Amino acid sequence: MMQWSNWAGTAVAAPKVIHRPTDLDGIVAAVRAAADAGRRIRPLGSGHSFTPIAATDEHAVDLSGYTGVVDVNMAARQVTVRAGTTLRELNRILDALGLALENMGDIDKQTISGAISTGTHGTGATFGGLATQVAALELVTADGSVVRCSPHERPDLFAAARVGLGALGILSTVTINCVPSFVLAAQEAPDRLDAVLARFDDEAEGNDHFEFYWFPHSDKTLIKRNNRVPAGEPPRPLSKARQYVEYGLIENQLFGAVCRMLRAAPRLTKPTQRVMTNVLSERRYSDVSHRVFVTSRDVRFVESEYAVPRGEVVNVLQELRAAAAKLSYPVAFPIEIRVAAPDDIWLSTGYQRANGYIAVHQFQGMRYDEYFAAFESIVNNVGGRPHWGKMHTLGAETLRGRYPKFDEFLAVRKTVDPDGLFTNDYLDRVLGQP
Ligand SMILES: Cc1cc2nc3c(=O)[nH]c(=O)nc-3n(C[C@H](O)[C@H](O)[C@H](O)COP(=O)(O)OP(=O)(O)OC[C@H]3O[C@@H](n4cnc5c(N)ncnc54)[C@H](O)[C@@H]3O)c2cc1C
């Protein structure tokens, strides 16, 4: 028996068997071995979900030995990779081809399969999450069959499996629609919360990728605007020394040290946050897209994130400001606010809805129960849809009301996994028992 835990330490498990396939036959063999043993089986990504969505005490499949490119179609700008490929490796592959992901989230540690399976997203009012960039999938289903799906082959399975929660089978390859590589100009600047809220829609619509961080015990935010520069314009990155000082030292090492101090002395949080937000300054640079999208997150935290209709963001934040002021303990981490375009993926938070995403965080080891509960009750009043990989307490009955295609998803699940081979406790809660 082996111990498994996620990045945040919020989920632990002891899988009885961990299969480590290096080819497609190995994945099929793992599925058959679990079924023959009368056990359930879960695919593991990089463990970056905060929920126990990947956790299992039965059979697990570690796909870290099943990575790299399978096929490149330059004419269609489509690249097919093996399921265990991390976003970091994928970006390296795409760089060499002069291609890029159209949009990404904050980090690149996730596997492509884990990232799409939970609906991982970045920001940008005209851009969907990573799963919207998927052109086709290949997966191994419960009876050991290898099936393909795309808009033209088994379209229902494709609508379900792009954000499939690992409930429909083990993805073996993912084909991605890419774009020519591009440079982003980044502008980061401090601003006051009220001012940002007053022009929130203009910012969301006027920039390719707009987001902001708000420190909940202050009225200060850090806004980030990332915009594509015309093709051919060379990048003007920050110097290595500035990157090291501003991202490595200040955002990770110094911030980590401050958080540890606040964990030991929470009463210092509010004054410290005021000092920290007063020293935020503007920075401008440009770089290859993924170097702008991706940041390093060395300070460990816990997180909950909900998608809410974009028109509700301002109200939700105002209610959250009132709720944060009443908490019996302080919050050390900022709140992150992003936006995304509607999509057509059945269990995507973006299904037929333009969203704002609001993510609350707390430093690892500090209390978060009351804070996250207050947050959840606010977003639940406006039909919030939780990120499948981030902490929330919703169950199948509530989620059915938030996702118009919930039952269609379950019907597809019944066809590819009639006996619940791929389920676990988390999926039993959010999808119901198979
Ligand atoms: C520091 C940090 C930053 C983050 N930033 C963002 C962000 O900017 N935006 C955002 O939306 N999310 C973000 N997340 C959340 C993260 O992107 C998701 O939780 C993502 O699912 C993690 O991918 P993973 O490879 O670690 O998958 P895991 O967490 O290991 O697994 C996630 C799910 O994918 C399934 N899975 C894995 N491999 C396969 C496969 N081959 N076939 C089928 N199912 C599979 C697992 O069974 C599980 O259900 C962040 C998380 C952390 C810790």
Ligand as a Chemical Component Dictionary entry (heavy atoms), coordinates in Angstrom:
data_LIG
# 
_chem_comp.id                   LIG 
_chem_comp.type                 NON-POLYMER 
_chem_comp.pdbx_formal_charge   0 
_chem_comp.three_letter_code    LIG 
# 
loop_
_chem_comp_atom.comp_id 
_chem_comp_atom.atom_id 
_chem_comp_atom.alt_atom_id 
_chem_comp_atom.type_symbol 
_chem_comp_atom.charge 
_chem_comp_atom.model_Cartn_x 
_chem_comp_atom.model_Cartn_y 
_chem_comp_atom.model_Cartn_z 
_chem_comp_atom.pdbx_ordinal 
LIG C1  C1  C 0 -0.941  26.188 -7.268  1  
LIG C2  C2  C 0 -2.165  25.855 -8.089  2  
LIG C3  C3  C 0 -2.558  26.720 -9.090  3  
LIG C4  C4  C 0 -3.707  26.439 -9.846  4  
LIG N1  N1  N 0 -4.085  27.332 -10.813 5  
LIG C5  C5  C 0 -5.232  27.116 -11.503 6  
LIG C6  C6  C 0 -5.700  28.039 -12.476 7  
LIG O1  O1  O 0 -5.057  29.050 -12.765 8  
LIG N2  N2  N 0 -6.887  27.782 -13.079 9  
LIG C7  C7  C 0 -7.639  26.691 -12.779 10 
LIG O2  O2  O 0 -8.722  26.526 -13.341 11 
LIG N3  N3  N 0 -7.204  25.757 -11.898 12 
LIG C8  C8  C 0 -6.030  25.961 -11.254 13 
LIG N4  N4  N 0 -5.596  25.023 -10.347 14 
LIG C9  C9  C 0 -6.349  23.764 -10.229 15 
LIG C10 C10 C 0 -5.775  22.690 -11.181 16 
LIG O3  O3  O 0 -5.563  23.206 -12.478 17 
LIG C11 C11 C 0 -6.764  21.522 -11.332 18 
LIG O4  O4  O 0 -7.141  21.035 -10.097 19 
LIG C12 C12 C 0 -6.209  20.404 -12.221 20 
LIG O5  O5  O 0 -7.196  19.426 -12.376 21 
LIG C13 C13 C 0 -4.977  19.740 -11.664 22 
LIG O6  O6  O 0 -4.404  18.900 -12.656 23 
LIG P1  P1  P 0 -3.564  17.614 -12.230 24 
LIG O7  O7  O 0 -2.804  17.111 -13.402 25 
LIG O8  O8  O 0 -2.825  17.902 -10.995 26 
LIG O9  O9  O 0 -4.760  16.576 -11.973 27 
LIG P2  P2  P 0 -5.214  15.847 -10.617 28 
LIG O10 O10 O 0 -5.575  16.888 -9.635  29 
LIG O11 O11 O 0 -4.222  14.833 -10.247 30 
LIG O12 O12 O 0 -6.539  15.143 -11.145 31 
LIG C14 C14 C 0 -7.653  15.896 -11.516 32 
LIG C15 C15 C 0 -8.695  14.997 -12.156 33 
LIG O13 O13 O 0 -8.245  14.583 -13.424 34 
LIG C16 C16 C 0 -8.391  13.186 -13.528 35 
LIG N5  N5  N 0 -7.379  12.683 -14.456 36 
LIG C17 C17 C 0 -6.052  12.794 -14.397 37 
LIG N6  N6  N 0 -5.493  12.148 -15.439 38 
LIG C18 C18 C 0 -6.513  11.629 -16.167 39 
LIG C19 C19 C 0 -6.595  10.834 -17.336 40 
LIG N7  N7  N 0 -5.508  10.426 -17.991 41 
LIG N8  N8  N 0 -7.810  10.468 -17.773 42 
LIG C20 C20 C 0 -8.934  10.858 -17.126 43 
LIG N9  N9  N 0 -8.913  11.594 -16.017 44 
LIG C21 C21 C 0 -7.710  11.980 -15.550 45 
LIG C22 C22 C 0 -8.191  12.681 -12.116 46 
LIG O14 O14 O 0 -8.715  11.389 -11.931 47 
LIG C23 C23 C 0 -8.983  13.724 -11.377 48 
LIG O15 O15 O 0 -10.339 13.433 -11.484 49 
LIG C24 C24 C 0 -4.460  25.254 -9.593  50 
LIG C25 C25 C 0 -4.029  24.374 -8.592  51 
LIG C26 C26 C 0 -2.893  24.673 -7.838  52 
LIG C27 C27 C 0 -2.457  23.709 -6.761  53 
# 
loop_
_chem_comp_bond.comp_id 
_chem_comp_bond.atom_id_1 
_chem_comp_bond.atom_id_2 
_chem_comp_bond.value_order 
_chem_comp_bond.pdbx_ordinal 
LIG C1  C2  SING 1  
LIG C2  C3  SING 2  
LIG C2  C26 DOUB 3  
LIG C3  C4  DOUB 4  
LIG C4  N1  SING 5  
LIG C4  C24 SING 6  
LIG N1  C5  DOUB 7  
LIG C5  C6  SING 8  
LIG C5  C8  SING 9  
LIG C6  O1  DOUB 10 
LIG C6  N2  SING 11 
LIG N2  C7  SING 12 
LIG C7  O2  DOUB 13 
LIG C7  N3  SING 14 
LIG N3  C8  DOUB 15 
LIG C8  N4  SING 16 
LIG N4  C9  SING 17 
LIG N4  C24 SING 18 
LIG C9  C10 SING 19 
LIG C10 O3  SING 20 
LIG C10 C11 SING 21 
LIG C11 O4  SING 22 
LIG C11 C12 SING 23 
LIG C12 O5  SING 24 
LIG C12 C13 SING 25 
LIG C13 O6  SING 26 
LIG O6  P1  SING 27 
LIG P1  O7  DOUB 28 
LIG P1  O8  SING 29 
LIG P1  O9  SING 30 
LIG O9  P2  SING 31 
LIG P2  O10 DOUB 32 
LIG P2  O11 SING 33 
LIG P2  O12 SING 34 
LIG O12 C14 SING 35 
LIG C14 C15 SING 36 
LIG C15 O13 SING 37 
LIG C15 C23 SING 38 
LIG O13 C16 SING 39 
LIG C16 N5  SING 40 
LIG C16 C22 SING 41 
LIG N5  C17 SING 42 
LIG N5  C21 SING 43 
LIG C17 N6  DOUB 44 
LIG N6  C18 SING 45 
LIG C18 C19 SING 46 
LIG C18 C21 DOUB 47 
LIG C19 N7  SING 48 
LIG C19 N8  DOUB 49 
LIG N8  C20 SING 50 
LIG C20 N9  DOUB 51 
LIG N9  C21 SING 52 
LIG C22 O14 SING 53 
LIG C22 C23 SING 54 
LIG C23 O15 SING 55 
LIG C24 C25 DOUB 56 
LIG C25 C26 SING 57 
LIG C26 C27 SING 58 
# 
